[in-house]
Amino acid sequence: SINDKQIDNIFRAPNGELVIVINIDLTFRDSRSNMYLIAIENDAEFVEKVRWRIVDFMSATQIYNNLGISNDYLPQSSRNMPWFINGMRNIPTRSNCDIHRILRDTHFRSLPAKETKRNCQYSSKSQITEHDLAYWVKESF
């Protein structure tokens, strides 16, 4: 699940709504305090497709003041997780073999498409060939 299974903690807000808190590893500009996403259970007509909907950004202090959830129960940063720390110890290297293997083994046409939910009169889709995508992936390393 999202954020290293830390959103498995579901809280009940003072108004009775179910709430989850997500640490997004960002801070508020002015206070430099951690920023958390606050999500509540989605409306009944959408809950089967998308269980949670984001309703606010809050600091730990705001979460405590508004929801009564203390700092001890807030999700930790993914950056403090052992898998992340270990990964940061390894310097990435450019391996053409890996790039070629990834590009060769990825079936781009079978990847799911994402359609816009915006009401617009035109399509802002951009198209790229598999060959051009492979070129730009290689260039990004």
N, C-alpha and C positions, 0 to 999 in steps of 0.2 A: 504494500500500500504506500501511499504518499508519505514522504518525510520519514523514512526508516521505521515504519509502523507506529510512529508516535501519535498519529491521529486516531489510533484505536481508543484513545481516551475520549469518551463522549460525556459531556457535562450537561447538566440541566440548568438553564438560566433562571434567574428569579421570576421571570414571567412564564416559566414552564416549558419554553422551547428547548429542543435539543441543540447543543452547540459543540463544535469542534474548533480547536485552535491549531493553526499551522505556522511553524517558524519558517519564514521565507528567507532567512539569512540576509536581511536588509536592515538598515537603521533609519530612523527619522533624522532628517537633515539638522533640524534645530537642536534637538535634545540628545542626539546620538544614541538614543535608547533603541533596543531591539524592536523591530516591527513584526507584528503577528497578523495573519489573516484570521478573521472571525467568520465562520460559516455556520449557517443554520440549516436544518432539514428543509429541503425544497418543497414547493407546493405539491399537494397530492397528485396533481395531473402530471408532474414531471419527475417525482421522486423515484420511480422505477428506472428511468433512464439516467438521471443524474441526481444522486441522493442529496448532495449538499450544494448550497449556493453561498457565495461570498457576500457578506453584508457590510463588512467594516474592516478597517485597519486599526489596530490598537497597540499601545505599549503595554508592558507588564503591569504598570500602575493603573492604567485605564481598565485593563482586564479585571484586576482585583476590585477596583472601585465599582465597575458596572456589572460584573458577572460573579464576583466573589471567589474567583479562582486564584489561588496563591501561586507564587513563583515556583514552588516545589513541584507543581503539577503541570507547568508549561513545558512544551516540547523543547528539547535541546537543539542546538544548531547541528545540521548534518556535518558541518566542518569539524565538529568535535568527535565524530564517530571514528572508531579504529580503521575501518575500511578506507575512509577519506584520508586520514593522516598517513596511513601506509601508502596509499596511492600517490600522495604528494611527495613522498620520499623518492619515488622513481622518476627519473628524468625521462621525458618522452623522447623517443628517437624516431627518425624518419626511416621507415622500413618499406621500401617499394614492394617487397614481397607481400606484406600485410595489406597495403593499399590495393594492390592488384587482386589479392584474394577476396577482400571485402567487396570490391566492385564486381568481380566475376561472380561471386556467390549471392549477390543481392538481386532479386527479381523485381526490378523497379515497377514493372507494369502490374504486378500483383499487390503492390502496397495500397492500403486504403486511401481513398481520396477524401479530402476535407472540403466541404462546400461552405461558402459564406452564408452567414445567417443575416447579413445586412440586406436591407431592402434597397437594392440599387438597380439602375436601369442598364448598367453595362457590367461586363465581366472584367475584373482587373487581374485575371489570371495571366501569369507569364508562363511560357512554355520553354522547356529546355530539352535538348536531346540527351539520350543516355551518354553519348560520346562526349558532349560538352560538359555534362555533369561530372563525368570521370576526370576530364581535364581539370576542372576547377577544384575538385576534391584533392587531386594530386598537388595542385598549385598552393593549396591552403596549408600544406605541411611544411 
